[in-house]
Amino acid sequence: MRMKCRFVASLLLGSLAILTSCTNNSTTTTGPAGTGFLWVAAQGNNTVSAFTLDLTTGEPTQNGNAIDGGITPSAMVISPDGTTMFVADKGTDPSGNYDISSYTVNSNGTLTVGSSVSLTNALTPVSLAVDPSGKILFVANQGADNIS
């Protein structure tokens, strides 16, 4: 009976919201030492939220308002220099394409909307990676079984 309850609880929690998160543990020049940032993309309300994270206690504090994350934000990655975040959107735009959006990471951890690129040879982008130089963004596409 206990196992059945855990299974039902995990299904229930999983159906409420699918979250993707990305962290940066570097200290900031405007905040106190020992803080970092955490960003959460919520598919349930299609937003990306920024949090300041106390690296000693692990306590997050929302930092500003949530911003639009696309139709169904599914993956995030930060550039190696920490100045740009990319968000994959596994929901199609009006033309039937999938988008990758960029955001500027501000010194206080908030995000500023940048630009979007539509992927025409991709289906359902689910994972992102940036090469160490920060010049190439890789997109794993579940529906097309390829990498863009």
PASEBA-1860 file (N, C-alpha, C; in nm, 3 decimals):
! residues 148
1> MRMKCRFV> 0.082/-0.120/0.000/0.000/0.000/0.000/0.086/0.126/0.000 ~ 0.195/0.125/0.077/0.283/0.241/0.085/0.345/0.271/-0.052 ~ 0.388/0.167/-0.124/0.448/0.186/-0.256/0.347/0.244/-0.355 ~ 0.224/0.198/-0.347/0.119/0.246/-0.435/0.094/0.396/-0.412 ~ 0.094/0.438/-0.286/0.074/0.580/-0.254/0.188/0.665/-0.307 ~ 0.311/0.616/-0.296/0.426/0.691/-0.348/0.415/0.707/-0.500 ~ 0.374/0.599/-0.567/0.360/0.603/-0.712/0.254/0.704/-0.754 ~ 0.140/0.701/-0.689/0.032/0.794/-0.720/0.075/0.937/-0.689
9> ASLLLGSL> 0.143/0.958/-0.578/0.191/1.092/-0.542/0.291/1.143/-0.645 ~ 0.382/1.059/-0.690/0.480/1.103/-0.789/0.414/1.134/-0.922 ~ 0.313/1.057/-0.962/0.239/1.087/-1.085/0.166/1.220/-1.071 ~ 0.105/1.243/-0.958/0.031/1.366/-0.934/0.124/1.487/-0.938 ~ 0.236/1.478/-0.869/0.331/1.589/-0.868/0.389/1.613/-1.006 ~ 0.419/1.506/-1.078/0.474/1.520/-1.212/0.377/1.584/-1.309 ~ 0.249/1.563/-1.290/0.150/1.620/-1.382/0.120/1.767/-1.351 ~ 0.153/1.815/-1.234/0.123/1.953/-1.198/0.210/2.052/-1.276
17> AILTSCTN> 0.337/2.026/-1.285/0.427/2.116/-1.356/0.555/2.043/-1.389 ~ 0.605/2.071/-1.507/0.735/2.019/-1.546/0.829/2.138/-1.541 ~ 0.932/2.127/-1.462/1.024/2.238/-1.441/1.162/2.205/-1.494 ~ 1.227/2.302/-1.548/1.366/2.292/-1.588/1.439/2.402/-1.513 ~ 1.558/2.371/-1.463/1.630/2.476/-1.391/1.773/2.485/-1.438 ~ 1.832/2.599/-1.412/1.970/2.626/-1.449/2.029/2.710/-1.336 ~ 2.151/2.680/-1.295/2.211/2.755/-1.184/2.344/2.815/-1.222 ~ 2.383/2.914/-1.147/2.513/2.977/-1.160/2.558/3.010/-1.019
25> NSTTTTGP> 2.669/2.954/-0.976/2.712/2.974/-0.837/2.816/3.084/-0.822 ~ 2.838/3.164/-0.925/2.935/3.271/-0.911/2.877/3.383/-0.826 ~ 2.962/3.452/-0.755/2.914/3.564/-0.673/2.887/3.684/-0.762 ~ 2.810/3.775/-0.713/2.775/3.894/-0.791/2.844/4.016/-0.735 ~ 2.857/4.118/-0.817/2.918/4.241/-0.770/2.816/4.328/-0.697 ~ 2.688/4.308/-0.724/2.587/4.392/-0.661/2.525/4.326/-0.538 ~ 2.542/4.196/-0.522/2.483/4.127/-0.408/2.590/4.087/-0.309 ~ 2.548/4.037/-0.194/2.645/3.993/-0.094/2.720/3.869/-0.141
33> AGTGFLWV> 2.841/3.852/-0.090/2.919/3.732/-0.122/2.841/3.610/-0.075 ~ 2.861/3.498/-0.141/2.793/3.375/-0.102/2.655/3.359/-0.163 ~ 2.626/3.439/-0.268/2.499/3.421/-0.337/2.524/3.377/-0.480 ~ 2.428/3.312/-0.535/2.431/3.269/-0.674/2.293/3.290/-0.732 ~ 2.272/3.237/-0.851/2.143/3.254/-0.915/2.088/3.120/-0.959 ~ 1.956/3.112/-0.964/1.884/2.994/-1.008/1.773/3.043/-1.098 ~ 1.757/2.978/-1.214/1.650/3.013/-1.305/1.564/2.889/-1.327 ~ 1.434/2.909/-1.328/1.340/2.798/-1.343/1.246/2.828/-1.459
41> AAQGNNTV> 1.239/2.735/-1.554/1.144/2.745/-1.664/1.026/2.655/-1.630 ~ 0.908/2.710/-1.630/0.788/2.634/-1.594/0.701/2.615/-1.718 ~ 0.683/2.490/-1.758/0.599/2.463/-1.874/0.453/2.489/-1.845 ~ 0.413/2.481/-1.719/0.273/2.501/-1.683/0.224/2.642/-1.710 ~ 0.312/2.743/-1.691/0.269/2.880/-1.719/0.361/2.950/-1.819 ~ 0.449/2.874/-1.883/0.532/2.923/-1.994/0.620/3.042/-1.957 ~ 0.680/3.035/-1.837/0.763/3.146/-1.792/0.902/3.097/-1.749 ~ 0.993/3.192/-1.737/1.124/3.169/-1.677/1.134/3.265/-1.559
49> SAFTLDLT> 1.163/3.211/-1.442/1.174/3.292/-1.321/1.318/3.292/-1.272 ~ 1.362/3.406/-1.223/1.498/3.421/-1.169/1.491/3.422/-1.017 ~ 1.587/3.357/-0.954/1.596/3.354/-0.809/1.739/3.384/-0.768 ~ 1.755/3.455/-0.656/1.885/3.468/-0.591/1.894/3.352/-0.493 ~ 2.007/3.285/-0.492/2.024/3.165/-0.412/2.132/3.187/-0.308 ~ 2.096/3.172/-0.181/2.193/3.180/-0.072/2.271/3.049/-0.073 ~ 2.400/3.056/-0.107/2.480/2.935/-0.122/2.513/2.869/0.011 ~ 2.493/2.938/0.122/2.517/2.879/0.253/2.397/2.797/0.299
57> TGEPTQNG> 2.278/2.854/0.285/2.157/2.786/0.333/2.080/2.715/0.222 ~ 2.104/2.754/0.096/2.031/2.697/-0.016/1.896/2.761/-0.038 ~ 1.865/2.867/0.038/1.734/2.930/0.028/1.724/3.019/-0.096 ~ 1.624/2.994/-0.183/1.603/3.081/-0.298/1.507/3.195/-0.266 ~ 1.530/3.311/-0.328/1.440/3.426/-0.317/1.413/3.475/-0.458 ~ 1.283/3.485/-0.494/1.252/3.528/-0.630/1.309/3.666/-0.655 ~ 1.367/3.682/-0.772/1.438/3.802/-0.810/1.366/3.863/-0.931 ~ 1.278/3.958/-0.907/1.204/4.020/-1.017/1.084/3.936/-1.058
65> NAIDGGIT> 1.022/3.976/-1.167/0.905/3.906/-1.218/0.945/3.798/-1.317 ~ 0.862/3.696/-1.328/0.882/3.592/-1.429/0.865/3.655/-1.567 ~ 0.940/3.604/-1.665/0.930/3.655/-1.802/0.883/3.543/-1.893 ~ 0.837/3.581/-2.010/0.786/3.485/-2.108/0.897/3.389/-2.149 ~ 0.866/3.260/-2.142/0.964/3.157/-2.177/0.928/3.084/-2.304 ~ 0.831/3.133/-2.380/0.788/3.065/-2.501/0.665/2.981/-2.473 ~ 0.626/2.901/-2.571/0.504/2.822/-2.560/0.521/2.709/-2.459 ~ 0.631/2.636/-2.467/0.659/2.525/-2.376/0.810/2.518/-2.351
73> PSAMVISP> 0.865/2.601/-2.262/1.010/2.596/-2.239/1.051/2.459/-2.186 ~ 1.152/2.400/-2.252/1.187/2.261/-2.219/1.331/2.242/-2.174 ~ 1.421/2.335/-2.206/1.561/2.320/-2.166/1.626/2.457/-2.160 ~ 1.728/2.470/-2.075/1.800/2.596/-2.062/1.948/2.567/-2.050 ~ 2.030/2.662/-2.094/2.175/2.654/-2.075/2.229/2.796/-2.071 ~ 2.336/2.814/-1.995/2.401/2.945/-1.982/2.533/2.939/-2.056 ~ 2.567/3.047/-2.124/2.695/3.055/-2.195/2.809/3.046/-2.094 ~ 2.927/2.999/-2.138/3.040/2.984/-2.046/3.079/3.114/-1.974
81> DGTTMFVA> 3.058/3.229/-2.037/3.093/3.355/-1.970/2.982/3.404/-1.876 ~ 2.868/3.332/-1.872/2.760/3.365/-1.779/2.675/3.484/-1.817 ~ 2.687/3.534/-1.940/2.614/3.654/-1.978/2.488/3.628/-2.060 ~ 2.473/3.507/-2.112/2.360/3.475/-2.199/2.298/3.343/-2.158 ~ 2.164/3.339/-2.156/2.092/3.214/-2.133/2.013/3.183/-2.259 ~ 2.013/3.055/-2.297/1.934/3.008/-2.410/1.824/2.917/-2.356 ~ 1.703/2.932/-2.411/1.590/2.850/-2.369/1.530/2.784/-2.493 ~ 1.517/2.652/-2.489/1.454/2.578/-2.597/1.304/2.573/-2.572
89> DKGTDPSG> 1.229/2.587/-2.678/1.083/2.586/-2.670/1.033/2.466/-2.751 ~ 0.978/2.366/-2.683/0.933/2.248/-2.757/0.789/2.260/-2.806 ~ 0.730/2.378/-2.791/0.600/2.407/-2.851/0.624/2.483/-2.981 ~ 0.543/2.458/-3.081/0.568/2.523/-3.211/0.514/2.665/-3.214 ~ 0.582/2.749/-3.291/0.535/2.886/-3.312/0.425/2.882/-3.419 ~ 0.362/2.995/-3.452/0.251/2.994/-3.549/0.287/2.935/-3.686 ~ 0.415/2.941/-3.725/0.454/2.885/-3.855/0.491/2.737/-3.845 ~ 0.478/2.676/-3.726/0.506/2.534/-3.710/0.650/2.503/-3.677
97> NYDISSYT> 0.732/2.605/-3.650/0.872/2.585/-3.616/0.892/2.585/-3.465 ~ 1.006/2.535/-3.423/1.045/2.536/-3.282/1.147/2.648/-3.263 ~ 1.139/2.718/-3.149/1.224/2.834/-3.127/1.327/2.811/-3.017 ~ 1.441/2.877/-3.034/1.541/2.888/-2.929/1.551/3.038/-2.900 ~ 1.528/3.076/-2.774/1.531/3.217/-2.736/1.656/3.246/-2.655 ~ 1.706/3.367/-2.668/1.821/3.409/-2.588/1.778/3.520/-2.493 ~ 1.844/3.524/-2.378/1.818/3.624/-2.275/1.953/3.673/-2.224 ~ 1.961/3.800/-2.194/2.080/3.855/-2.130/2.067/3.831/-1.980
105> VNSNGTLT> 2.174/3.777/-1.919/2.176/3.758/-1.774/2.235/3.885/-1.714 ~ 2.154/3.960/-1.642/2.198/4.084/-1.580/2.281/4.055/-1.455 ~ 2.356/4.153/-1.408/2.445/4.134/-1.293/2.370/4.097/-1.166 ~ 2.239/4.129/-1.157/2.161/4.093/-1.038/2.085/3.962/-1.057 ~ 2.111/3.892/-1.168/2.047/3.762/-1.192/1.919/3.767/-1.271 ~ 1.860/3.886/-1.288/1.739/3.895/-1.367/1.774/3.874/-1.514 ~ 1.672/3.850/-1.594/1.692/3.825/-1.737/1.626/3.935/-1.819 ~ 1.690/3.968/-1.932/1.633/4.060/-2.029/1.613/3.982/-2.158
113> VGSSVSLT> 1.493/3.993/-2.214/1.461/3.920/-2.337/1.552/3.966/-2.450 ~ 1.608/3.869/-2.520/1.693/3.897/-2.635/1.621/3.863/-2.764 ~ 1.679/3.773/-2.842/1.621/3.737/-2.971/1.581/3.590/-2.973 ~ 1.507/3.552/-3.078/1.467/3.413/-3.097/1.506/3.369/-3.237 ~ 1.537/3.240/-3.247/1.570/3.180/-3.376/1.477/3.061/-3.395 ~ 1.415/3.050/-3.512/1.329/2.936/-3.542/1.413/2.825/-3.603 ~ 1.391/2.704/-3.554/1.460/2.587/-3.608/1.369/2.519/-3.708 ~ 1.411/2.514/-3.833/1.326/2.454/-3.936/1.353/2.305/-3.955
121> NALTPVSL> 1.469/2.255/-3.912/1.503/2.114/-3.929/1.495/2.038/-3.797 ~ 1.417/2.088/-3.705/1.412/2.028/-3.571/1.268/1.997/-3.532 ~ 1.254/1.896/-3.449/1.125/1.863/-3.389/1.147/1.838/-3.241 ~ 1.078/1.910/-3.158/1.079/1.892/-3.014/1.220/1.903/-2.953 ~ 1.277/2.024/-2.949/1.407/2.040/-2.883/1.393/2.016/-2.733 ~ 1.477/1.928/-2.679/1.465/1.890/-2.538/1.591/1.910/-2.456 ~ 1.702/1.942/-2.522/1.826/1.961/-2.447/1.917/2.058/-2.522 ~ 1.994/2.137/-2.445/2.086/2.235/-2.502/2.224/2.218/-2.442
129> AVDPSGKI> 2.327/2.251/-2.520/2.464/2.254/-2.470/2.540/2.362/-2.546 ~ 2.631/2.429/-2.478/2.716/2.530/-2.540/2.859/2.481/-2.532 ~ 2.934/2.495/-2.644/3.074/2.453/-2.639/3.154/2.547/-2.549 ~ 3.270/2.504/-2.499/3.346/2.585/-2.403/3.383/2.725/-2.452 ~ 3.396/2.743/-2.584/3.429/2.876/-2.635/3.308/2.969/-2.636 ~ 3.188/2.912/-2.622/3.065/2.991/-2.624/3.019/3.029/-2.762 ~ 3.079/2.971/-2.866/3.046/3.009/-3.003/2.944/2.917/-3.070 ~ 2.927/2.794/-3.016/2.837/2.698/-3.079/2.733/2.651/-2.978
137> LFVANQGA> 2.608/2.657/-3.017/2.496/2.607/-2.937/2.447/2.479/-3.002 ~ 2.441/2.371/-2.926/2.391/2.243/-2.975/2.250/2.223/-2.922 ~ 2.160/2.175/-3.008/2.022/2.151/-2.971/1.988/2.006/-3.002 ~ 1.952/1.928/-2.899/1.910/1.790/-2.920/1.760/1.790/-2.946 ~ 1.719/1.731/-3.059/1.580/1.731/-3.102/1.522/1.591/-3.091 ~ 1.434/1.573/-2.996/1.376/1.442/-2.969/1.293/1.393/-3.087 ~ 1.209/1.476/-3.143/1.119/1.433/-3.249/1.188/1.404/-3.381 ~ 1.302/1.466/-3.406/1.375/1.446/-3.532/1.494/1.353/-3.515
145> DNIS> 1.524/1.314/-3.391/1.642/1.230/-3.364/1.768/1.288/-3.426 ~ 1.787/1.418/-3.407/1.908/1.482/-3.459/1.956/1.591/-3.365 ~ 2.069/1.650/-3.400/2.125/1.763/-3.327/2.139/1.878/-3.422 ~ 2.087/1.994/-3.382/2.096/2.115/-3.465/2.213/2.198/-3.416
END
